[in-house]
Amino acid sequence: MVRIPIGTKTFGAIKAIESTPLITQFFMIGYVPIIPIKSFYLLHEYEVERGLLSHKQEMHIINLKNISFISVGFAYLRAFFIISAFFSIAYLLTSQGSSQNILIPD
């Protein structure tokens, strides 16, 4: 049985101010960004050790008042190209048996 991850993840990281990226958090289904939730500047990201083997990622952020449409656009473009590449590769792999039907001029 295939599990499709559903939840939130950050996408659309663009450099806006020096080395501080502007990122948008999305509701996602199967690694595809669906609905933008919020945009923020990521100041610092690090892992904190809690217990013996558990790691929790913590971020210091500055929330934006509005969602950044540039960051959303980059996230959707990235998702479009990844999905297009996936289907192109799947098409090429499945069409190998029908390659005898291609007419090549002499």
Biopython code that builds the backbone (N, CA, C, O; Angstrom):
import numpy as np
from Bio.PDB.StructureBuilder import StructureBuilder

atoms = [
    (1, "MET", "N", (0.839, -1.174, 0.000)),
    (1, "MET", "CA", (0.000, 0.000, 0.000)),
    (1, "MET", "C", (0.891, 1.247, 0.000)),
    (1, "MET", "O", (1.828, 1.346, 0.792)),
    (2, "VAL", "N", (0.603, 2.166, -0.864)),
    (2, "VAL", "CA", (1.388, 3.389, -0.992)),
    (2, "VAL", "C", (0.846, 4.436, -0.038)),
    (2, "VAL", "O", (-0.359, 4.683, 0.012)),
    (3, "ARG", "N", (1.738, 5.043, 0.713)),
    (3, "ARG", "CA", (1.346, 6.120, 1.621)),
    (3, "ARG", "C", (1.650, 7.457, 0.973)),
    (3, "ARG", "O", (2.759, 7.695, 0.495)),
    (4, "ILE", "N", (0.661, 8.318, 0.962)),
    (4, "ILE", "CA", (0.834, 9.659, 0.414)),
    (4, "ILE", "C", (0.919, 10.634, 1.577)),
    (4, "ILE", "O", (-0.037, 10.774, 2.339)),
    (5, "PRO", "N", (2.065, 11.316, 1.725)),
    (5, "PRO", "CA", (2.201, 12.248, 2.848)),
    (5, "PRO", "C", (1.305, 13.477, 2.669)),
    (5, "PRO", "O", (1.214, 14.048, 1.582)),
    (6, "ILE", "N", (0.657, 13.862, 3.748)),
    (6, "ILE", "CA", (-0.191, 15.048, 3.767)),
    (6, "ILE", "C", (0.237, 15.878, 4.971)),
    (6, "ILE", "O", (0.389, 15.345, 6.071)),
    (7, "GLY", "N", (0.431, 17.177, 4.772)),
    (7, "GLY", "CA", (0.832, 18.037, 5.875)),
    (7, "GLY", "C", (1.328, 19.377, 5.369)),
    (7, "GLY", "O", (0.922, 19.840, 4.304)),
    (8, "THR", "N", (2.203, 19.992, 6.134)),
    (8, "THR", "CA", (2.754, 21.289, 5.743)),
    (8, "THR", "C", (4.258, 21.170, 5.563)),
    (8, "THR", "O", (4.923, 20.369, 6.221)),
    (9, "LYS", "N", (4.774, 21.982, 4.659)),
    (9, "LYS", "CA", (6.208, 22.029, 4.400)),
    (9, "LYS", "C", (6.539, 23.389, 3.797)),
    (9, "LYS", "O", (5.681, 24.042, 3.203)),
    (10, "THR", "N", (7.793, 23.807, 3.956)),
    (10, "THR", "CA", (8.211, 25.085, 3.391)),
    (10, "THR", "C", (8.760, 24.879, 1.988)),
    (10, "THR", "O", (9.483, 23.920, 1.720)),
    (11, "PHE", "N", (8.405, 25.791, 1.106)),
    (11, "PHE", "CA", (8.856, 25.788, -0.284)),
    (11, "PHE", "C", (9.037, 27.223, -0.733)),
    (11, "PHE", "O", (8.733, 28.163, 0.001)),
    (12, "GLY", "N", (9.532, 27.379, -1.940)),
    (12, "GLY", "CA", (9.614, 28.697, -2.548)),
    (12, "GLY", "C", (10.663, 29.597, -1.939)),
    (12, "GLY", "O", (10.474, 30.812, -1.878)),
    (13, "ALA", "N", (11.775, 29.021, -1.484)),
    (13, "ALA", "CA", (12.830, 29.829, -0.873)),
    (13, "ALA", "C", (13.515, 30.685, -1.930)),
    (13, "ALA", "O", (14.081, 30.170, -2.894)),
    (14, "ILE", "N", (13.458, 31.980, -1.736)),
    (14, "ILE", "CA", (14.160, 32.917, -2.610)),
    (14, "ILE", "C", (14.964, 33.850, -1.715)),
    (14, "ILE", "O", (14.539, 34.169, -0.604)),
    (15, "LYS", "N", (16.109, 34.282, -2.190)),
    (15, "LYS", "CA", (16.919, 35.214, -1.406)),
    (15, "LYS", "C", (16.338, 36.607, -1.587)),
    (15, "LYS", "O", (16.256, 37.122, -2.702)),
    (16, "ALA", "N", (15.943, 37.200, -0.491)),
    (16, "ALA", "CA", (15.322, 38.518, -0.570)),
    (16, "ALA", "C", (16.214, 39.597, 0.024)),
    (16, "ALA", "O", (16.395, 40.652, -0.584)),
    (17, "ILE", "N", (16.769, 39.350, 1.197)),
    (17, "ILE", "CA", (17.616, 40.333, 1.862)),
    (17, "ILE", "C", (18.927, 39.645, 2.212)),
    (17, "ILE", "O", (18.954, 38.745, 3.052)),
    (18, "GLU", "N", (20.006, 40.061, 1.577)),
    (18, "GLU", "CA", (21.338, 39.481, 1.755)),
    (18, "GLU", "C", (21.257, 37.959, 1.698)),
    (18, "GLU", "O", (20.911, 37.410, 0.652)),
    (19, "SER", "N", (21.564, 37.266, 2.783)),
    (19, "SER", "CA", (21.528, 35.798, 2.758)),
    (19, "SER", "C", (20.295, 35.249, 3.489)),
    (19, "SER", "O", (20.217, 34.049, 3.751)),
    (20, "THR", "N", (19.343, 36.113, 3.815)),
    (20, "THR", "CA", (18.136, 35.691, 4.519)),
    (20, "THR", "C", (17.059, 35.324, 3.511)),
    (20, "THR", "O", (16.557, 36.195, 2.802)),
    (21, "PRO", "N", (16.693, 34.035, 3.436)),
    (21, "PRO", "CA", (15.707, 33.624, 2.430)),
    (21, "PRO", "C", (14.274, 33.940, 2.841)),
    (21, "PRO", "O", (13.922, 33.919, 4.021)),
    (22, "LEU", "N", (13.463, 34.232, 1.833)),
    (22, "LEU", "CA", (12.031, 34.408, 1.990)),
    (22, "LEU", "C", (11.385, 33.077, 1.626)),
    (22, "LEU", "O", (11.567, 32.580, 0.515)),
    (23, "ILE", "N", (10.630, 32.497, 2.559)),
    (23, "ILE", "CA", (10.084, 31.154, 2.396)),
    (23, "ILE", "C", (8.581, 31.189, 2.623)),
    (23, "ILE", "O", (8.086, 31.991, 3.415)),
    (24, "THR", "N", (7.858, 30.321, 1.930)),
    (24, "THR", "CA", (6.417, 30.187, 2.131)),
    (24, "THR", "C", (6.105, 28.779, 2.594)),
    (24, "THR", "O", (6.628, 27.803, 2.057)),
    (25, "GLN", "N", (5.243, 28.686, 3.601)),
    (25, "GLN", "CA", (4.796, 27.393, 4.108)),
    (25, "GLN", "C", (3.507, 27.021, 3.379)),
    (25, "GLN", "O", (2.596, 27.838, 3.247)),
    (26, "PHE", "N", (3.444, 25.755, 2.899)),
    (26, "PHE", "CA", (2.309, 25.276, 2.118)),
    (26, "PHE", "C", (1.655, 24.081, 2.795)),
    (26, "PHE", "O", (2.307, 23.315, 3.504)),
    (27, "PHE", "N", (0.338, 23.933, 2.560)),
    (27, "PHE", "CA", (-0.331, 22.668, 2.805)),
    (27, "PHE", "C", (-0.008, 21.813, 1.598)),
    (27, "PHE", "O", (-0.172, 22.251, 0.459)),
    (28, "MET", "N", (0.458, 20.573, 1.846)),
    (28, "MET", "CA", (0.940, 19.733, 0.758)),
    (28, "MET", "C", (0.255, 18.382, 0.753)),
    (28, "MET", "O", (-0.118, 17.846, 1.796)),
    (29, "ILE", "N", (0.099, 17.852, -0.433)),
    (29, "ILE", "CA", (-0.367, 16.480, -0.610)),
    (29, "ILE", "C", (0.650, 15.803, -1.514)),
    (29, "ILE", "O", (0.824, 16.201, -2.666)),
    (30, "GLY", "N", (1.314, 14.793, -1.000)),
    (30, "GLY", "CA", (2.290, 14.047, -1.794)),
    (30, "GLY", "C", (3.435, 14.891, -2.314)),
    (30, "GLY", "O", (3.815, 14.751, -3.476)),
    (31, "TYR", "N", (3.992, 15.751, -1.502)),
    (31, "TYR", "CA", (5.136, 16.612, -1.856)),
    (31, "TYR", "C", (4.795, 17.666, -2.904)),
    (31, "TYR", "O", (5.696, 18.266, -3.488)),
    (32, "VAL", "N", (3.518, 17.897, -3.148)),
    (32, "VAL", "CA", (3.088, 18.923, -4.096)),
    (32, "VAL", "C", (2.451, 20.060, -3.305)),
    (32, "VAL", "O", (1.487, 19.829, -2.575)),
    (33, "PRO", "N", (2.972, 21.292, -3.433)),
    (33, "PRO", "CA", (2.380, 22.411, -2.702)),
    (33, "PRO", "C", (0.988, 22.722, -3.250)),
    (33, "PRO", "O", (0.816, 22.905, -4.455)),
    (34, "ILE", "N", (-0.006, 22.781, -2.357)),
    (34, "ILE", "CA", (-1.382, 23.013, -2.770)),
    (34, "ILE", "C", (-1.836, 24.425, -2.386)),
    (34, "ILE", "O", (-2.182, 25.227, -3.254)),
    (35, "ILE", "N", (-1.834, 24.723, -1.093)),
    (35, "ILE", "CA", (-2.348, 26.006, -0.602)),
    (35, "ILE", "C", (-1.266, 26.702, 0.216)),
    (35, "ILE", "O", (-0.747, 26.116, 1.166)),
    (36, "PRO", "N", (-0.908, 27.960, -0.136)),
    (36, "PRO", "CA", (0.054, 28.698, 0.686)),
    (36, "PRO", "C", (-0.590, 29.103, 2.016)),
    (36, "PRO", "O", (-1.728, 29.572, 2.049)),
    (37, "ILE", "N", (0.152, 28.916, 3.106)),
    (37, "ILE", "CA", (-0.374, 29.238, 4.432)),
    (37, "ILE", "C", (0.186, 30.570, 4.930)),
    (37, "ILE", "O", (-0.567, 31.471, 5.299)),
    (38, "LYS", "N", (1.528, 30.683, 4.937)),
    (38, "LYS", "CA", (2.145, 31.936, 5.384)),
    (38, "LYS", "C", (3.536, 32.056, 4.789)),
    (38, "LYS", "O", (4.152, 31.059, 4.412)),
    (39, "SER", "N", (4.024, 33.291, 4.707)),
    (39, "SER", "CA", (5.376, 33.571, 4.237)),
    (39, "SER", "C", (6.169, 34.193, 5.373)),
    (39, "SER", "O", (5.614, 34.892, 6.221)),
    (40, "PHE", "N", (7.481, 33.931, 5.383)),
    (40, "PHE", "CA", (8.323, 34.483, 6.436)),
    (40, "PHE", "C", (9.769, 34.522, 5.978)),
    (40, "PHE", "O", (10.157, 33.845, 5.026)),
    (41, "TYR", "N", (10.565, 35.335, 6.679)),
    (41, "TYR", "CA", (12.013, 35.349, 6.505)),
    (41, "TYR", "C", (12.605, 34.365, 7.487)),
    (41, "TYR", "O", (12.278, 34.398, 8.674)),
    (42, "LEU", "N", (13.473, 33.492, 7.011)),
    (42, "LEU", "CA", (14.124, 32.500, 7.869)),
    (42, "LEU", "C", (15.454, 33.081, 8.342)),
    (42, "LEU", "O", (16.410, 33.182, 7.574)),
    (43, "LEU", "N", (15.497, 33.459, 9.614)),
    (43, "LEU", "CA", (16.713, 34.053, 10.171)),
    (43, "LEU", "C", (17.741, 32.997, 10.541)),
    (43, "LEU", "O", (18.927, 33.151, 10.250)),
    (44, "HIS", "N", (17.288, 31.918, 11.186)),
    (44, "HIS", "CA", (18.226, 30.908, 11.663)),
    (44, "HIS", "C", (17.481, 29.591, 11.802)),
    (44, "HIS", "O", (16.323, 29.564, 12.220)),
    (45, "GLU", "N", (18.145, 28.503, 11.451)),
    (45, "GLU", "CA", (17.552, 27.180, 11.549)),
    (45, "GLU", "C", (18.585, 26.248, 12.167)),
    (45, "GLU", "O", (19.746, 26.244, 11.757)),
    (46, "TYR", "N", (18.174, 25.468, 13.140)),
    (46, "TYR", "CA", (19.110, 24.558, 13.781)),
    (46, "TYR", "C", (18.353, 23.381, 14.380)),
    (46, "TYR", "O", (17.133, 23.415, 14.537)),
    (47, "GLU", "N", (19.104, 22.346, 14.708)),
    (47, "GLU", "CA", (18.524, 21.159, 15.328)),
    (47, "GLU", "C", (18.853, 21.158, 16.809)),
    (47, "GLU", "O", (19.972, 21.469, 17.218)),
    (48, "VAL", "N", (17.863, 20.805, 17.593)),
    (48, "VAL", "CA", (18.016, 20.743, 19.037)),
    (48, "VAL", "C", (17.881, 19.291, 19.453)),
    (48, "VAL", "O", (16.959, 18.598, 19.024)),
    (49, "GLU", "N", (18.798, 18.833, 20.287)),
    (49, "GLU", "CA", (18.752, 17.446, 20.730)),
    (49, "GLU", "C", (17.874, 17.355, 21.972)),
    (49, "GLU", "O", (18.116, 18.025, 22.976)),
    (50, "ARG", "N", (16.865, 16.522, 21.880)),
    (50, "ARG", "CA", (15.962, 16.278, 23.015)),
    (50, "ARG", "C", (15.917, 14.768, 23.220)),
    (50, "ARG", "O", (15.371, 14.044, 22.387)),
    (51, "GLY", "N", (16.479, 14.298, 24.308)),
    (51, "GLY", "CA", (16.568, 12.863, 24.531)),
    (51, "GLY", "C", (17.840, 12.319, 23.903)),
    (51, "GLY", "O", (18.733, 13.083, 23.536)),
    (52, "LEU", "N", (17.924, 11.005, 23.780)),
    (52, "LEU", "CA", (19.131, 10.378, 23.251)),
    (52, "LEU", "C", (19.276, 10.527, 21.746)),
    (52, "LEU", "O", (20.314, 10.984, 21.266)),
    (53, "LEU", "N", (18.252, 10.148, 20.998)),
    (53, "LEU", "CA", (18.388, 10.125, 19.544)),
    (53, "LEU", "C", (17.444, 11.079, 18.820)),
    (53, "LEU", "O", (17.531, 11.208, 17.599)),
    (54, "SER", "N", (16.561, 11.739, 19.525)),
    (54, "SER", "CA", (15.567, 12.577, 18.843)),
    (54, "SER", "C", (16.151, 13.952, 18.540)),
    (54, "SER", "O", (16.861, 14.542, 19.354)),
    (55, "HIS", "N", (15.838, 14.435, 17.368)),
    (55, "HIS", "CA", (16.243, 15.776, 16.954)),
    (55, "HIS", "C", (15.004, 16.542, 16.544)),
    (55, "HIS", "O", (14.151, 16.027, 15.821)),
    (56, "LYS", "N", (14.914, 17.747, 17.000)),
    (56, "LYS", "CA", (13.804, 18.606, 16.617)),
    (56, "LYS", "C", (14.386, 19.843, 15.950)),
    (56, "LYS", "O", (15.321, 20.459, 16.461)),
    (57, "GLN", "N", (13.826, 20.191, 14.815)),
    (57, "GLN", "CA", (14.316, 21.347, 14.085)),
    (57, "GLN", "C", (13.561, 22.583, 14.562)),
    (57, "GLN", "O", (12.331, 22.601, 14.593)),
    (58, "GLU", "N", (14.308, 23.602, 14.927)),
    (58, "GLU", "CA", (13.698, 24.852, 15.356)),
    (58, "GLU", "C", (14.161, 25.967, 14.440)),
    (58, "GLU", "O", (15.289, 25.960, 13.949)),
    (59, "MET", "N", (13.270, 26.931, 14.216)),
    (59, "MET", "CA", (13.568, 28.033, 13.309)),
    (59, "MET", "C", (13.283, 29.362, 14.009)),
    (59, "MET", "O", (12.318, 29.486, 14.763)),
    (60, "HIS", "N", (14.124, 30.339, 13.752)),
    (60, "HIS", "CA", (13.851, 31.708, 14.153)),
    (60, "HIS", "C", (13.391, 32.427, 12.896)),
    (60, "HIS", "O", (14.119, 32.489, 11.906)),
    (61, "ILE", "N", (12.182, 32.969, 12.937)),
    (61, "ILE", "CA", (11.591, 33.546, 11.736)),
    (61, "ILE", "C", (11.025, 34.929, 12.016)),
    (61, "ILE", "O", (10.795, 35.307, 13.165)),
    (62, "ILE", "N", (10.806, 35.676, 10.937)),
    (62, "ILE", "CA", (10.054, 36.930, 10.961)),
    (62, "ILE", "C", (8.873, 36.727, 10.031)),
    (62, "ILE", "O", (9.042, 36.609, 8.818)),
    (63, "ASN", "N", (7.671, 36.686, 10.603)),
    (63, "ASN", "CA", (6.466, 36.485, 9.795)),
    (63, "ASN", "C", (6.155, 37.728, 8.975)),
    (63, "ASN", "O", (6.363, 38.852, 9.432)),
    (64, "LEU", "N", (5.659, 37.520, 7.766)),
    (64, "LEU", "CA", (5.214, 38.612, 6.914)),
    (64, "LEU", "C", (3.709, 38.813, 7.087)),
    (64, "LEU", "O", (2.984, 37.881, 7.435)),
    (65, "LYS", "N", (3.254, 40.027, 6.843)),
    (65, "LYS", "CA", (1.827, 40.330, 6.962)),
    (65, "LYS", "C", (1.035, 39.628, 5.868)),
    (65, "LYS", "O", (-0.055, 39.116, 6.122)),
    (66, "ASN", "N", (1.576, 39.603, 4.653)),
    (66, "ASN", "CA", (0.915, 38.977, 3.505)),
    (66, "ASN", "C", (1.766, 37.844, 2.954)),
    (66, "ASN", "O", (2.964, 37.769, 3.227)),
    (67, "ILE", "N", (1.153, 36.974, 2.189)),
    (67, "ILE", "CA", (1.875, 35.894, 1.523)),
    (67, "ILE", "C", (2.664, 36.474, 0.352)),
    (67, "ILE", "O", (2.149, 37.312, -0.389)),
    (68, "SER", "N", (3.894, 36.039, 0.184)),
    (68, "SER", "CA", (4.743, 36.499, -0.908)),
    (68, "SER", "C", (4.381, 35.750, -2.192)),
    (68, "SER", "O", (4.589, 34.541, -2.295)),
    (69, "PHE", "N", (3.843, 36.471, -3.157)),
    (69, "PHE", "CA", (3.437, 35.837, -4.413)),
    (69, "PHE", "C", (4.630, 35.387, -5.249)),
    (69, "PHE", "O", (4.508, 34.462, -6.052)),
    (70, "ILE", "N", (5.773, 36.029, -5.072)),
    (70, "ILE", "CA", (6.978, 35.596, -5.785)),
    (70, "ILE", "C", (7.427, 34.225, -5.256)),
    (70, "ILE", "O", (7.750, 33.332, -6.039)),
    (71, "SER", "N", (7.445, 34.068, -3.948)),
    (71, "SER", "CA", (7.815, 32.789, -3.354)),
    (71, "SER", "C", (6.813, 31.700, -3.730)),
    (71, "SER", "O", (7.208, 30.571, -4.017)),
    (72, "VAL", "N", (5.534, 32.023, -3.730)),
    (72, "VAL", "CA", (4.499, 31.064, -4.128)),
    (72, "VAL", "C", (4.678, 30.667, -5.588)),
    (72, "VAL", "O", (4.564, 29.491, -5.934)),
    (73, "GLY", "N", (4.955, 31.638, -6.436)),
    (73, "GLY", "CA", (5.162, 31.368, -7.857)),
    (73, "GLY", "C", (6.344, 30.431, -8.084)),
    (73, "GLY", "O", (6.256, 29.499, -8.883)),
    (74, "PHE", "N", (7.453, 30.678, -7.378)),
    (74, "PHE", "CA", (8.614, 29.785, -7.516)),
    (74, "PHE", "C", (8.307, 28.377, -7.034)),
    (74, "PHE", "O", (8.766, 27.405, -7.632)),
    (75, "ALA", "N", (7.542, 28.258, -5.964)),
    (75, "ALA", "CA", (7.190, 26.931, -5.454)),
    (75, "ALA", "C", (6.319, 26.184, -6.458)),
    (75, "ALA", "O", (6.539, 24.998, -6.703)),
    (76, "TYR", "N", (5.329, 26.867, -7.043)),
    (76, "TYR", "CA", (4.467, 26.218, -8.032)),
    (76, "TYR", "C", (5.243, 25.869, -9.301)),
    (76, "TYR", "O", (5.012, 24.812, -9.889)),
    (77, "LEU", "N", (6.162, 26.740, -9.735)),
    (77, "LEU", "CA", (6.991, 26.433, -10.908)),
    (77, "LEU", "C", (7.870, 25.212, -10.651)),
    (77, "LEU", "O", (7.987, 24.338, -11.510)),
    (78, "ARG", "N", (8.481, 25.151, -9.482)),
    (78, "ARG", "CA", (9.320, 24.014, -9.134)),
    (78, "ARG", "C", (8.497, 22.724, -9.127)),
    (78, "ARG", "O", (8.939, 21.699, -9.646)),
    (79, "ALA", "N", (7.310, 22.778, -8.544)),
    (79, "ALA", "CA", (6.445, 21.592, -8.511)),
    (79, "ALA", "C", (6.033, 21.185, -9.925)),
    (79, "ALA", "O", (5.994, 19.994, -10.236)),
    (80, "PHE", "N", (5.723, 22.166, -10.791)),
    (80, "PHE", "CA", (5.340, 21.868, -12.172)),
    (80, "PHE", "C", (6.468, 21.158, -12.907)),
    (80, "PHE", "O", (6.230, 20.168, -13.599)),
    (81, "PHE", "N", (7.697, 21.654, -12.763)),
    (81, "PHE", "CA", (8.828, 21.044, -13.469)),
    (81, "PHE", "C", (9.156, 19.650, -12.929)),
    (81, "PHE", "O", (9.517, 18.757, -13.695)),
    (82, "ILE", "N", (9.032, 19.468, -11.629)),
    (82, "ILE", "CA", (9.289, 18.143, -11.051)),
    (82, "ILE", "C", (8.247, 17.144, -11.532)),
    (82, "ILE", "O", (8.591, 16.022, -11.902)),
    (83, "ILE", "N", (6.980, 17.538, -11.531)),
    (83, "ILE", "CA", (5.908, 16.639, -11.995)),
    (83, "ILE", "C", (6.063, 16.359, -13.481)),
    (83, "ILE", "O", (5.873, 15.223, -13.916)),
    (84, "SER", "N", (6.403, 17.370, -14.265)),
    (84, "SER", "CA", (6.613, 17.183, -15.705)),
    (84, "SER", "C", (7.766, 16.220, -15.972)),
    (84, "SER", "O", (7.665, 15.354, -16.841)),
    (85, "ALA", "N", (8.859, 16.370, -15.228)),
    (85, "ALA", "CA", (9.997, 15.471, -15.406)),
    (85, "ALA", "C", (9.620, 14.044, -15.033)),
    (85, "ALA", "O", (10.008, 13.100, -15.721)),
    (86, "PHE", "N", (8.868, 13.878, -13.953)),
    (86, "PHE", "CA", (8.439, 12.547, -13.532)),
    (86, "PHE", "C", (7.604, 11.871, -14.616)),
    (86, "PHE", "O", (7.857, 10.718, -14.964)),
    (87, "PHE", "N", (6.610, 12.585, -15.153)),
    (87, "PHE", "CA", (5.756, 11.991, -16.179)),
    (87, "PHE", "C", (6.506, 11.779, -17.497)),
    (87, "PHE", "O", (6.205, 10.834, -18.226)),
    (88, "SER", "N", (7.467, 12.633, -17.810)),
    (88, "SER", "CA", (8.270, 12.441, -19.017)),
    (88, "SER", "C", (9.117, 11.181, -18.916)),
    (88, "SER", "O", (9.201, 10.400, -19.864)),
    (89, "ILE", "N", (9.740, 10.992, -17.768)),
    (89, "ILE", "CA", (10.547, 9.783, -17.567)),
    (89, "ILE", "C", (9.665, 8.544, -17.586)),
    (89, "ILE", "O", (10.029, 7.530, -18.182)),
    (90, "ALA", "N", (8.501, 8.619, -16.934)),
    (90, "ALA", "CA", (7.580, 7.476, -16.929)),
    (90, "ALA", "C", (7.110, 7.163, -18.348)),
    (90, "ALA", "O", (6.987, 5.994, -18.711)),
    (91, "TYR", "N", (6.846, 8.189, -19.151)),
    (91, "TYR", "CA", (6.423, 7.973, -20.535)),
    (91, "TYR", "C", (7.540, 7.319, -21.349)),
    (91, "TYR", "O", (7.298, 6.380, -22.107)),
    (92, "LEU", "N", (8.758, 7.819, -21.185)),
    (92, "LEU", "CA", (9.886, 7.242, -21.932)),
    (92, "LEU", "C", (10.134, 5.789, -21.552)),
    (92, "LEU", "O", (10.442, 4.965, -22.413)),
    (93, "LEU", "N", (10.003, 5.473, -20.282)),
    (93, "LEU", "CA", (10.228, 4.097, -19.845)),
    (93, "LEU", "C", (9.138, 3.147, -20.325)),
    (93, "LEU", "O", (9.419, 1.987, -20.627)),
    (94, "THR", "N", (7.905, 3.622, -20.399)),
    (94, "THR", "CA", (6.806, 2.751, -20.820)),
    (94, "THR", "C", (6.668, 2.680, -22.331)),
    (94, "THR", "O", (6.034, 1.758, -22.844)),
    (95, "SER", "N", (7.239, 3.620, -23.050)),
    (95, "SER", "CA", (7.097, 3.604, -24.518)),
    (95, "SER", "C", (8.257, 2.887, -25.207)),
    (95, "SER", "O", (8.336, 2.915, -26.435)),
    (96, "GLN", "N", (9.143, 2.257, -24.475)),
    (96, "GLN", "CA", (10.277, 1.559, -25.081)),
    (96, "GLN", "C", (9.820, 0.393, -25.951)),
    (96, "GLN", "O", (10.437, 0.117, -26.979)),
    (97, "GLY", "N", (8.758, -0.292, -25.560)),
    (97, "GLY", "CA", (8.275, -1.434, -26.341)),
    (97, "GLY", "C", (7.625, -1.030, -27.643)),
    (97, "GLY", "O", (7.584, -1.825, -28.582)),
    (98, "SER", "N", (7.116, 0.181, -27.722)),
    (98, "SER", "CA", (6.438, 0.619, -28.939)),
    (98, "SER", "C", (7.351, 1.437, -29.849)),
    (98, "SER", "O", (6.868, 2.142, -30.734)),
    (99, "SER", "N", (8.654, 1.350, -29.642)),
    (99, "SER", "CA", (9.572, 2.136, -30.464)),
    (99, "SER", "C", (9.695, 1.604, -31.891)),
    (99, "SER", "O", (10.237, 2.298, -32.751)),
    (100, "GLN", "N", (9.205, 0.385, -32.166)),
    (100, "GLN", "CA", (9.258, -0.136, -33.529)),
    (100, "GLN", "C", (8.243, 0.569, -34.431)),
    (100, "GLN", "O", (8.357, 0.487, -35.654)),
    (101, "ASN", "N", (7.268, 1.251, -33.864)),
    (101, "ASN", "CA", (6.234, 1.925, -34.638)),
    (101, "ASN", "C", (6.672, 3.274, -35.174)),
    (101, "ASN", "O", (5.936, 3.893, -35.942)),
    (102, "ILE", "N", (7.829, 3.738, -34.799)),
    (102, "ILE", "CA", (8.315, 5.042, -35.236)),
    (102, "ILE", "C", (8.863, 4.908, -36.646)),
    (102, "ILE", "O", (9.693, 4.043, -36.923)),
    (103, "LEU", "N", (8.387, 5.775, -37.534)),
    (103, "LEU", "CA", (8.844, 5.749, -38.933)),
    (103, "LEU", "C", (10.061, 6.652, -39.067)),
    (103, "LEU", "O", (10.013, 7.828, -38.707)),
    (104, "ILE", "N", (11.139, 6.104, -39.578)),
    (104, "ILE", "CA", (12.366, 6.845, -39.810)),
    (104, "ILE", "C", (12.574, 6.942, -41.303)),
    (104, "ILE", "O", (12.693, 5.918, -41.976)),
    (105, "PRO", "N", (12.623, 8.176, -41.850)),
    (105, "PRO", "CA", (12.816, 8.309, -43.298)),
    (105, "PRO", "C", (14.177, 7.796, -43.736)),
    (105, "PRO", "O", (15.166, 7.942, -43.018)),
    (106, "ASP", "N", (14.222, 7.199, -44.907)),
    (106, "ASP", "CA", (15.485, 6.667, -45.454)),
    (106, "ASP", "C", (16.296, 7.745, -46.129)),
    (106, "ASP", "O", (17.381, 7.471, -46.642)),
]
sb = StructureBuilder()
sb.init_structure("model")
sb.init_model(0)
sb.init_chain("A")
sb.init_seg("    ")
for serial, (resi, resn, name, xyz) in enumerate(atoms, 1):
    if name == "N":
        sb.init_residue(resn, " ", resi, " ")
    sb.init_atom(name, np.array(xyz, "f"), 0.0, 1.0, " ", f" {name:<3s}", serial, name[0])
structure = sb.get_structure()
